[in-house]
Amino acid sequence: MHISVLLEECINNLNLKEDSIVVDCTLGYAGHSSEILKRIKKGYLYAFDQDKEAISKADLKLKEIGNNYKIINSNFVNLKEELNKLNINEVDCILYDLGVSSPQLDEKERGFSFHQDARLDMRMNQEQELDAYYVVNNYDLNKLVDIFKKYGEEKYALSIAKGIIKDRPITTTLELAEIIKDNVPFSYKKEKHPARKVFQAIRIEVNDELNVFETSLKQALELIKIGGRIEVITFHSLEDKICKRIFDEVSKVDKNLKNLPIIPIEYQPKYKIVGNIDPSDNELINNNRARSAKLRIIERVR
Ligand SMILES: C[S@@+](CC[C@H](N)C(=O)[O-])C[C@H]1O[C@@H](n2cnc3c(N)ncnc32)[C@H](O)[C@@H]1O
């Protein structure tokens, strides 16, 4: 089962109105989308996901609430293009709840988890070609080290990558987890699971998660109406850094103009940061997935 993270905080801060046009970029199991749809009886919801299983379950849930929605089976990197195809050029609210859902992690066949044995896969979109098996068995040493460092912030990137190359072919998640364990110092194994960071790195690589998010977020800033809000829930520092950097860039006055007594309207920022919210203590007790979550909110002001 998937328990939505920061659900109440997200819904309360979207400034939803009955006729709002809303985009949920990460439909998943429709936790957020269901609550949105209940509140926009005269509005419309566009919901993206690239996972067919999630889409069919979410559709059943949304149908019970209303019919004023459309599910778009596409990567949210195509946000603008897909909406433009439907003649939608501006919207009131856009939400991202990044990463994978609990069912994706729990279904062992999807190959995301280092706790369950399955073929190395990790594709959110089951139709895409690149999968974890290809990355683990074909990338050269430099490329493996690079992604383990960049996307996993893994300090034993080199020894793990060497171990992988020595033990190829590697077919399953547990084989990979064992190789990782064998190539880190004993003391490291006492911290969190030693395969955690490398699995995160491979998942980000397979789904190109950081590039896709950055590209999409820039499109979202163009699509949002004046007075509209974008919310982003991130689950690790790499995603969060991208979001923070982009929100900071678009909400600041150009440093060359800062000393002017009055900043002409055309040079004032188009966006205002509304705030950041962390999960409450209560949520942290009830939902383990909320541990590293953070919600960032920005509003278009002109
Ligand atoms: C954390 S879950 C969302 C859960 C949802 N908010 C809920 O409450 O049920 C993330 C979902 O976004 C989807 N997803 C992640 N990256 C995506 C992308 N680039 N394009 C489309 N869908 C994506 C995943 O397949 C997954 O179903």
The ligand as an SDF file (V2000), in Angstrom:
LIG
                    3D

 27 29  0  0  0  0  0  0  0  0999 V2000
    5.9430    8.8380   -5.0290 C   0  0  0  0  0  0  0  0  0  0  0  0
    4.9200    8.2290   -6.2800 S   0  0  0  0  0  0  0  0  0  0  0  0
    3.5450    9.3270   -6.2610 C   0  0  0  0  0  0  0  0  0  0  0  0
    2.4910    8.9520   -5.2820 C   0  0  0  0  0  0  0  0  0  0  0  0
    1.2320    9.7640   -5.3510 C   0  0  0  0  0  0  0  0  0  0  0  0
    1.4610   11.1640   -5.0940 N   0  0  0  0  0  0  0  0  0  0  0  0
    0.2120    9.2130   -4.3610 C   0  0  0  0  0  0  0  0  0  0  0  0
   -0.0510    9.8920   -3.3590 O   0  0  0  0  0  0  0  0  0  0  0  0
   -0.3140    8.1270   -4.5880 O   0  0  0  0  0  0  0  0  0  0  0  0
    5.7090    8.7330   -7.7300 C   0  0  0  0  0  0  0  0  0  0  0  0
    5.0110    8.3020   -9.0110 C   0  0  0  0  0  0  0  0  0  0  0  0
    5.4960    9.1210  -10.0450 O   0  0  0  0  0  0  0  0  0  0  0  0
    5.8330    8.3650  -11.1470 C   0  0  0  0  0  0  0  0  0  0  0  0
    6.9530    9.0430  -11.8010 N   0  0  0  0  0  0  0  0  0  0  0  0
    8.1850    9.2640  -11.3020 C   0  0  0  0  0  0  0  0  0  0  0  0
    8.9290    9.9240  -12.1930 N   0  0  0  0  0  0  0  0  0  0  0  0
    8.1320   10.1420  -13.2750 C   0  0  0  0  0  0  0  0  0  0  0  0
    8.3430   10.7930  -14.5210 C   0  0  0  0  0  0  0  0  0  0  0  0
    9.5080   11.3210  -14.8400 N   0  0  0  0  0  0  0  0  0  0  0  0
    7.3000   10.8670  -15.3730 N   0  0  0  0  0  0  0  0  0  0  0  0
    6.0900   10.3080  -15.0670 C   0  0  0  0  0  0  0  0  0  0  0  0
    5.8590    9.6760  -13.9010 N   0  0  0  0  0  0  0  0  0  0  0  0
    6.8570    9.5940  -13.0160 C   0  0  0  0  0  0  0  0  0  0  0  0
    6.2120    6.9910  -10.6230 C   0  0  0  0  0  0  0  0  0  0  0  0
    5.9560    6.0060  -11.6030 O   0  0  0  0  0  0  0  0  0  0  0  0
    5.2920    6.8700   -9.4040 C   0  0  0  0  0  0  0  0  0  0  0  0
    4.0890    6.2040   -9.7390 O   0  0  0  0  0  0  0  0  0  0  0  0
  1  2  1  0
  2  3  1  0
  2 10  1  0
  3  4  1  0
  4  5  1  0
  5  6  1  0
  5  7  1  0
  7  8  2  0
  7  9  1  0
 10 11  1  0
 11 12  1  0
 11 26  1  0
 12 13  1  0
 13 14  1  0
 13 24  1  0
 14 15  1  0
 14 23  1  0
 15 16  2  0
 16 17  1  0
 17 18  1  0
 17 23  2  0
 18 19  1  0
 18 20  2  0
 20 21  1  0
 21 22  2  0
 22 23  1  0
 24 25  1  0
 24 26  1  0
 26 27  1  0
M  CHG  2   2   1   9  -1
M  END
$$$$
